[in-house]
Amino acid sequence: MKHFLLIDDHEVVRTGIGHVLAELFRPCTIHEAKDEASALEKLKERPFDLIIMDVYMPGTDTFGIMEFIKVRLPEAKVLIFSMSAENIYAPRLIRAGAKGFLSKNTGIQELKKAVETLLNNKMYISSELALQLATGLQQEDPSNPFDKLSGKEFEIASLMMEGKSLTEISTILGTSTSTVGTHKARLFKKLNCNNLLELVELGKAYQASKRS
């Protein structure tokens, strides 16, 4: 019997994925979590054959969850299922331990393919991402200044490059505006940026803000 954990703040998304999994794997158990607190509670209860997780959820540190899984559940397979730009998040989340990245814009058949691929102990990534990762490995100096950032700083930097205000970012991440401002100051210092324009230009230079 397969055991799945769905981490997404939208009930309709969890329900839809759950129906797909229930049809593919009979019998199986479907567990759900809507944020970091409920996700960690579920992760402490039992091991899962596959964890399907979104990137942005209110009150949730996605990279913190990935770190918990990496340390406490190293055998766990994580599929990121999100509307977030693949070129921004997929490389870093894969380095954090995810085994696949799938856009919510894809169809049911692609979701099934991704799930089956991970359950067969293989990675699932798009051809575009595979090319991006291969290109990065071939560069003489693959170091990326964005790698200096913590998970939270990276999330905030990415949202800023998408044009989100500090207030909007605080709402998305479920934290205070002052906390977002503190992270902003830290990431600007680490990246040696003085303003948003310099951040955007740096992101373009390292494909950190390039959308798929």
SERO-4910 file (N, C-alpha, C, O; in steps of 0.05 Angstrom, whole numbers):
BEGIN
 pado doro    nc1    nc2    nc3   cac1   cac2   cac3    cc1    cc2    cc3    oc1    oc2    oc3
  Met    A     17    -24      0      0      0      0     17     25      0     37     27     15
  Lys    A     11     44    -18     26     69    -19     13     90      0    -11     91      4
  His    A     31    106     11     23    127     29     32    154     18     56    158     13
  Phe    A     13    173     14     19    199      2     13    222     22     -5    220     38
  Leu    A     29    243     20     24    267     35     22    290     15     40    295      0
  Leu    A      0    305     16     -5    328     -1     -3    353     15    -19    357     34
  Ile    A     16    370      9     19    395     24     13    419      5     29    426    -12
  Asp    A    -10    430      9    -20    452     -7    -41    468      8    -58    455     22
  Asp    A    -41    494      6    -60    510     22    -88    511      9   -106    521     21
  His    A    -91    501    -16   -117    500    -29   -130    473    -27   -119    453    -38
  Glu    A   -152    472    -14   -166    446    -10   -174    433    -36   -172    409    -39
  Val    A   -182    450    -56   -191    438    -81   -167    425    -96   -171    405   -110
  Val    A   -143    436    -92   -120    423   -105   -114    397    -91   -109    377   -105
  Arg    A   -114    396    -65   -109    371    -50   -129    350    -58   -123    327    -62
  Thr    A   -155    358    -60   -176    339    -67   -172    328    -95   -175    304    -99
  Gly    A   -165    346   -114   -161    337   -141   -138    317   -144   -140    297   -157
  Ile    A   -115    324   -131    -92    306   -132    -99    280   -118    -91    258   -127
  Gly    A   -113    282    -96   -121    258    -81   -137    238    -98   -133    214    -96
  His    A   -155    249   -114   -172    232   -132   -154    218   -153   -158    194   -158
  Val    A   -135    233   -163   -117    221   -183   -101    198   -171    -99    176   -183
  Leu    A    -90    203   -147    -74    182   -134    -91    158   -126    -82    135   -128
  Ala    A   -115    163   -117   -133    141   -109   -140    123   -133   -143     99   -129
  Glu    A   -142    135   -157   -148    119   -180   -123    103   -189   -126     80   -199
  Leu    A   -100    115   -186    -75    102   -195    -67     79   -177    -57     58   -186
  Phe    A    -70     83   -151    -60     64   -131    -82     55   -112    -91     70    -94
  Arg    A    -91     31   -116   -111     20    -98   -101     -6    -86    -93    -24   -100
  Pro    A   -101     -7    -59   -109     14    -40    -85     33    -35    -62     26    -40
  Cys    A    -91     56    -24    -71     75    -16    -82     94      6   -107     95      9
  Thr    A    -65    108     19    -75    127     39    -66    155     30    -44    159     21
  Ile    A    -84    174     33    -79    202     25    -80    219     50   -101    221     64
  His    A    -58    232     57    -57    250     80    -53    278     69    -41    283     49
  Glu    A    -65    298     84    -64    325     74    -53    344     96    -57    340    120
  Ala    A    -40    366     86    -31    387    103    -34    413     88    -30    414     64
  Lys    A    -40    435    102    -45    460     89    -24    481     94    -24    502     81
  Asp    A     -6    476    113     15    495    119     39    481    132     39    456    135
  Glu    A     58    496    141     82    484    153     76    469    178     86    446    182
  Ala    A     60    480    196     54    467    221     41    440    217     49    420    229
  Ser    A     20    439    200      6    414    196     23    394    180     21    370    184
  Ala    A     41    405    163     59    387    147     78    373    166     82    349    164
  Leu    A     91    389    183    110    377    202     97    357    220    109    336    228
  Glu    A     72    363    228     57    344    245     53    317    231     57    296    243
  Lys    A     46    318    206     42    294    190     68    279    185     69    255    186
  Leu    A     89    294    180    115    282    174    127    268    198    143    249    195
  Lys    A    120    277    222    129    264    246    113    239    253    122    222    269
  Glu    A     90    236    241     72    213    247     81    187    234     80    166    246
  Arg    A     90    189    209     96    164    194    112    171    169    113    194    161
  Pro    A    125    151    156    139    156    131    119    156    108     98    144    110
  Phe    A    126    169     86    109    170     63    124    161     38    149    165     36
  Asp    A    110    148     19    123    139     -5    128    163    -24    147    163    -39
  Leu    A    110    183    -22    113    207    -39    100    231    -25     78    229    -14
  Ile    A    114    254    -26    104    279    -15    101    298    -39    121    303    -53
  Ile    A     77    309    -43     72    328    -64     67    355    -51     49    357    -35
  Met    A     84    375    -58     83    400    -43     84    424    -61     98    425    -81
  Asp    A     69    445    -53     70    471    -67     93    487    -56    106    479    -36
  Val    A     99    509    -69    121    526    -60    111    548    -40    121    550    -18
  Tyr    A     92    563    -49     81    585    -33     56    577    -17     36    569    -30
  Met    A     58    578      9     35    573     26     37    592     50     58    595     61
  Pro    A     15    605     58     16    624     80     27    612    106     21    589    113
  Gly    A     45    627    119     56    617    144     74    593    141     77    577    159
  Thr    A     87    590    117    102    566    112    130    573    100    132    589     82
  Asp    A    150    560    112    177    562    102    182    536     86    190    516     98
  Thr    A    178    537     60    181    514     43    209    501     45    212    477     47
  Phe    A    229    518     45    256    508     47    262    496     75    278    478     78
  Gly    A    248    507     95    250    495    122    239    467    122    250    449    135
  Ile    A    216    463    109    204    436    107    223    417     93    227    394    101
  Met    A    235    427     71    254    411     56    278    403     73    288    380     71
  Glu    A    287    421     89    310    415    107    303    394    127    318    376    133
  Phe    A    278    396    138    269    376    157    268    349    144    277    329    156
  Ile    A    257    348    120    255    322    106    282    311    100    287    287    103
  Lys    A    301    328     91    327    320     84    342    307    108    356    288    105
  Val    A    338    319    132    352    310    156    338    286    169    351    267    176
  Arg    A    311    289    172    296    269    186    286    246    169    283    223    178
  Leu    A    281    251    143    269    231    125    284    231     99    273    237     78
  Pro    A    310    223    100    327    225     76    317    207     53    325    212     30
  Glu    A    301    187     58    292    169     37    266    179     24    257    168      4
  Ala    A    255    200     35    229    211     24    232    223     -3    253    235    -10
  Lys    A    212    219    -20    212    230    -47    193    254    -48    170    251    -40
  Val    A    202    276    -57    186    301    -57    183    310    -86    202    314   -100
  Leu    A    157    314    -93    151    326   -119    139    354   -114    119    357   -101
  Ile    A    152    374   -125    142    401   -123    122    406   -144    127    402   -168
  Phe    A     97    414   -136     75    417   -155     65    446   -151     51    451   -131
  Ser    A     72    464   -169     68    492   -163     64    509   -188     71    501   -210
  Met    A     53    533   -184     51    553   -205     76    570   -207     79    585   -226
  Ser    A     93    567   -187    117    584   -186    136    577   -210    136    554   -219
  Ala    A    150    597   -219    167    594   -243    188    572   -239    203    572   -219
  Glu    A    189    553   -257    207    530   -255    236    539   -255    252    529   -239
  Asn    A    244    558   -272    272    566   -274    281    580   -249    305    581   -243
  Ile    A    263    592   -233    271    605   -209    275    585   -186    295    584   -172
  Tyr    A    254    568   -183    254    551   -159    264    522   -162    277    511   -144
  Ala    A    259    510   -186    266    482   -189    296    475   -183    301    457   -168
  Pro    A    315    490   -194    343    483   -188    350    483   -158    363    465   -148
  Arg    A    340    504   -144    347    506   -116    332    485   -100    343    473    -81
  Leu    A    306    479   -106    291    459    -91    302    431    -97    302    414    -79
  Ile    A    312    427   -121    324    401   -126    350    398   -110    356    376   -100
  Arg    A    366    419   -108    390    418    -92    382    414    -62    397    402    -47
  Ala    A    358    423    -55    349    420    -27    339    392    -22    333    385      1
  Gly    A    336    376    -43    327    348    -39    303    339    -54    296    315    -54
  Ala    A    289    358    -68    265    349    -84    274    331   -107    296    335   -118
  Lys    A    257    313   -114    263    294   -135    249    301   -161    253    288   -182
  Gly    A    232    322   -161    218    330   -185    204    356   -182    198    365   -159
  Phe    A    199    369   -204    185    395   -204    165    394   -227    172    389   -250
  Leu    A    139    400   -221    118    399   -241    100    424   -238     92    431   -216
  Ser    A     95    437   -261     77    460   -261     48    452   -259     40    432   -270
  Lys    A     33    468   -244      4    463   -242    -11    468   -268    -34    462   -270
  Asn    A      3    480   -287     -9    484   -314    -10    459   -330    -23    458   -351
  Thr    A      5    438   -322      5    413   -337    -20    397   -332    -35    402   -314
  Gly    A    -25    377   -349    -49    361   -347    -46    337   -329    -25    332   -317
  Ile    A    -68    323   -326    -70    299   -308    -50    278   -316    -37    266   -299
  Gln    A    -47    273   -342    -29    252   -352      0    258   -344     15    240   -337
  Glu    A      7    284   -345     35    291   -337     39    288   -307     60    280   -299
  Leu    A     18    294   -292     20    289   -263     24    260   -257     40    252   -240
  Lys    A      8    243   -270     11    214   -267     39    205   -274     51    188   -260
  Lys    A     49    215   -296     76    208   -305     97    216   -284    115    200   -278
  Ala    A     94    240   -273    114    250   -253    113    232   -228    134    225   -217
  Val    A     89    226   -219     86    209   -195     98    182   -199    113    172   -182
  Glu    A     92    169   -221    103    143   -227    133    143   -230    147    125   -222
  Thr    A    144    165   -242    173    168   -245    187    169   -218    207    155   -214
  Leu    A    176    185   -200    189    187   -173    186    161   -158    205    153   -144
  Leu    A    163    148   -160    159    122   -145    178    100   -156    183     80   -143
  Asn    A    187    104   -181    206     85   -192    235     94   -187    254     85   -201
  Asn    A    238    111   -168    265    120   -159    280    135   -180    305    134   -182
  Lys    A    266    150   -197    278    167   -217    269    196   -212    249    201   -200
  Met    A    285    215   -223    278    243   -221    260    251   -244    262    241   -266
  Tyr    A    242    270   -238    225    281   -259    230    311   -262    225    326   -244
  Ile    A    240    319   -285    243    347   -292    237    351   -321    239    332   -337
  Ser    A    230    375   -328    223    381   -356    249    381   -373    271    384   -362
  Ser    A    246    379   -399    269    380   -417    283    407   -415    308    409   -417
  Glu    A    267    429   -411    279    456   -409    296    458   -384    318    470   -385
  Leu    A    286    447   -362    301    448   -337    326    431   -339    348    438   -329
  Ala    A    324    408   -351    347    390   -355    369    405   -370    393    402   -363
  Leu    A    361    420   -391    381    435   -406    393    457   -389    418    461   -391
  Gln    A    377    470   -374    387    491   -356    407    481   -336    428    493   -332
  Leu    A    401    458   -324    419    446   -304    445    437   -317    466    440   -306
  Ala    A    442    425   -341    466    415   -355    484    439   -363    508    437   -361
  Thr    A    472    461   -372    487    484   -379    502    496   -355    525    504   -358
  Gly    A    488    495   -332    501    505   -308    525    489   -300    545    500   -291
  Leu    A    523    463   -304    545    445   -297    569    449   -316    592    443   -308
  Gln    A    563    458   -340    584    460   -360    599    487   -358    620    491   -370
  Gln    A    588    506   -343    600    532   -341    627    530   -326    630    514   -307
  Glu    A    646    546   -334    672    546   -320    670    555   -291    683    544   -273
  Asp    A    653    575   -287    648    585   -260    619    584   -254    605    604   -258
  Pro    A    608    561   -244    580    558   -240    570    571   -215    546    569   -209
  Ser    A    587    584   -199    578    596   -174    557    617   -179    560    633   -197
  Asn    A    536    616   -163    514    635   -166    511    650   -140    509    638   -119
  Pro    A    512    677   -141    510    693   -116    484    687   -101    483    692    -77
  Phe    A    463    679   -115    438    673   -101    440    649    -82    423    645    -65
  Asp    A    461    633    -86    465    610    -69    473    618    -41    472    603    -22
  Lys    A    482    644    -38    490    654    -12    465    658      6    468    660     31
  Leu    A    442    661     -6    418    668      9    406    644     24    408    621     15
  Ser    A    394    650     46    379    629     60    353    624     44    347    638     25
  Gly    A    339    603     52    314    596     37    294    619     37    282    625     17
  Lys    A    291    631     61    272    653     63    281    677     47    265    690     34
  Glu    A    307    684     49    317    706     33    314    702      4    307    720    -11
  Phe    A    318    677     -5    315    670    -34    286    674    -42    281    685    -64
  Glu    A    267    665    -26    239    669    -32    232    698    -35    218    706    -54
  Ile    A    241    714    -16    235    743    -17    248    756    -41    236    773    -54
  Ala    A    273    749    -47    287    760    -70    271    754    -96    268    771   -113
  Ser    A    262    729    -98    247    720   -122    221    736   -125    214    744   -147
  Leu    A    207    739   -102    182    754   -103    187    784   -110    171    796   -124
  Met    A    208    795   -100    215    822   -106    220    825   -136    212    845   -149
  Met    A    235    806   -148    241    807   -176    216    803   -193    215    810   -217
  Glu    A    195    791   -181    169    788   -195    153    814   -193    131    815   -205
  Gly    A    163    833   -178    148    859   -176    130    861   -152    114    880   -150
  Lys    A    132    842   -133    115    844   -109    126    864    -89    150    867    -86
  Ser    A    108    878    -76    116    897    -55    121    882    -29    114    859    -27
  Leu    A    133    896    -10    139    883     16    113    875     30    112    854     43
  Thr    A     92    891     27     66    884     39     55    859     26     45    842     40
  Glu    A     56    857      0     46    834    -14     62    809     -6     51    788     -2
  Ile    A     89    812     -4    106    790      3     99    780     32     98    756     37
  Ser    A     95    799     50     88    791     77     62    775     78     59    757     95
  Thr    A     43    783     61     17    768     60     21    740     48     11    721     59
  Ile    A     37    738     27     42    712     14     56    693     33     49    670     35
  Leu    A     76    703     48     92    686     65     81    684     94     91    669    110
  Gly    A     60    700     99     48    698    126     66    708    148     66    697    170
  Thr    A     80    730    143     98    741    163     95    772    163     80    782    146
  Ser    A    107    785    181    104    814    183    120    829    162    140    819    152
  Thr    A    111    853    157    126    870    137    154    877    147    173    878    132
  Ser    A    156    881    174    182    887    185    202    864    182    226    868    177
  Thr    A    192    839    185    209    816    182    218    814    153    241    807    147
  Val    A    200    819    134    207    819    106    228    840    100    247    835     85
  Gly    A    225    864    113    244    885    109    272    878    120    292    885    108
  Thr    A    272    863    142    298    854    153    312    835    134    336    837    129
  His    A    296    816    123    308    797    104    317    811     79    338    804     67
  Lys    A    302    832     70    310    847     47    337    860     51    354    859     33
  Ala    A    341    872     74    366    885     79    389    865     79    411    871     69
  Arg    A    384    842     90    405    821     91    412    811     64    436    807     57
  Leu    A    392    806     47    397    795     21    410    815      3    427    809    -14
  Phe    A    403    841      6    416    862     -9    446    863     -2    463    867    -20
  Lys    A    452    860     24    480    861     32    495    837     21    518    840     12
  Lys    A    483    813     22    497    789     13    502    790    -17    522    780    -27
  Leu    A    483    803    -32    485    804    -61    499    829    -70    504    833    -94
  Asn    A    506    846    -51    519    872    -58    502    889    -76    512    901    -95
  Cys    A    476    890    -70    457    906    -86    448    930    -69    445    928    -45
  Asn    A    444    952    -83    435    976    -69    406    982    -73    394    997    -57
  Asn    A    394    970    -93    365    975    -99    353    952   -115    367    933   -123
  Leu    A    327    954   -120    313    933   -134    323    930   -162    325    907   -172
  Leu    A    329    952   -176    339    950   -203    364    933   -205    367    916   -223
  Glu    A    383    937   -187    407    921   -187    402    892   -181    415    874   -192
  Leu    A    382    887   -163    374    859   -157    363    846   -182    371    823   -188
  Val    A    346    859   -197    334    848   -221    355    842   -242    355    821   -255
  Glu    A    374    861   -245    395    857   -265    413    834   -257    422    819   -275
  Leu    A    419    831   -232    435    809   -222    420    782   -228    432    763   -236
  Gly    A    394    783   -222    378    759   -227    378    751   -256    380    727   -262
  Lys    A    376    770   -274    377    764   -303    404    752   -311    405    734   -327
  Ala    A    425    763   -299    452    753   -306    455    724   -298    470    710   -312
  Tyr    A    442    715   -277    445    687   -268    421    670   -273    417    649   -262
  Gln    A    403    680   -291    378    667   -298    361    661   -274    343    644   -275
  Ala    A    365    677   -252    349    672   -228    320    683   -232    302    674   -218
  Ser    A    317    702   -250    290    713   -254    278    706   -281    257    717   -289
  Lys    A    291    688   -295    282    680   -322    260    660   -319    263    640   -305
  Arg    A    237    665   -331    214    646   -329    215    626   -351    225    632   -373
  Ser    A    204    603   -346    203    582   -366    181    589   -386    177    574   -405
***
